[in-house]
Amino acid sequence: MITGVSLFAGVGGFEIAMRNHNVKVVASVEIDKNCQSVLRRHFPESKIFDDVTQVKGSDLVEAGFDPSAGIITGGFPCQDLSVAGKRAGLAGARSGLFWEIARIVEETQTEYFVLENVPGLLSSNKGADFGVVIGTMADLGYSVAWRVLDAQHFGVPQRRRRVFIVGRRSGNPTDPAKVLFERQSVRRNTSQSQQTGQDAASSTTRSFGQTGFAKYSEGVTTLTATTYKRPEDNVVVHQK
């Protein structure tokens, strides 16, 4: 069985997604007390940690997390990345908590991770912050893919664009791209998609917003953005 850990859990969005796909959620990390009460009510078997800066990989393993068949999710704070904010980027106190995700991923050596943030991450510091995020996760040994998805195309009655970043430690380097780009992997509301005429597997920016392209190698931490052409273009392979 795949086990899951949710960082910056909030009221459990990622927990619900994992549970719906037969992932056993063993731990949630959330500092807000009100959110913790919601998590305890809906996920009583999941251990609650309150401060991501104090959580160690070994703590999560002790809670039941199996990194060899594990997934870590994290919708890390967006306040310093949003175009509506002051855009301090990864240097900001809140969005800079990304580094805690990287640390925990490294300490656990989890097989999978899924990160989520506002599209402003792509343009923060002229794209440099996104390059750091992708480069960091690739440098930890992960193949990485990303895509901007809009909730309105998945049965949610609102426009909510978010960039999702998926990584896998082993297996085929294109596996993360398959999660985000293959038709069978991207579920949606059928009736709504018929009305909008949009294809879940479409590669156009018109359908699901901005996508990216990056090449990463040892010692190189720059990222070049362009229009998505093939699923492989959104894959970053760690260079051994």
C-alpha positions, 0 to 999 in steps of 0.5 A: 500500500502507498502511504502519504504525508501532507505538508501544509495540509490546511483542512485536508485537500490533498488528504482527500485526494490521496484517500480517494486513490487508496493512499493511506494518509499517515501524517499531516503537518499543519500549524493552524489549530482550527485546521488541525481540528478538521483534520482530526475529525476527518482523518483520525488515523493520521498523526498531526504535526504542527510545525513543519520546521520541526518535523524530521523525516524519521518522525514521519517514518515512525508515524507509518510512512514508507518512503519506498512506496510513499508520496509527500504532498505540499501546497506551500505558502504562496503569499510571497509568490502571488502577483497580488503580494510584494513578491519576496519570492523564495526569500520570503519568510512564508514561501521560503518554507519550500526549503522545508519540503526539500529537506523532508523529501531528502531526509525521507527519500520518498518515491513520489512528491506532488507540490502545488502553488499559484502560477505566480511561482513561474514568474517570481524573480523573473522565473529564477525562483521556479528554476530554483524549485525545479533544479533543487528537486532534480538535484535531489534525484527526482524526475520532475514535471509540471503543469498549470491546471484550472479547477473550473475544468474539473467540476469545481464552479470557480476559476482557480489556476495552480501549478502542480509539480510532480516528481518520482525518484525511480522508474521511467523518467517520463512517469511524472509527465504521464501523471499530468499529461496523459488523458487517463491521468487527468480526471475532469467533469465530463458534462462541463468539459463538453460545454467548454470543449476542452481536452484534458490531454490538450497541450495548448495554453488555451486549455489549461494555461501556461506550461513550461520547458526546462533542461537541468544538468549538474551545476546549471540552475537556470530555467528557460520557459517556452510553450509546451510541445511534448510531454517530455519537454516538461520532464527534468531528469537528474543527471547522475 
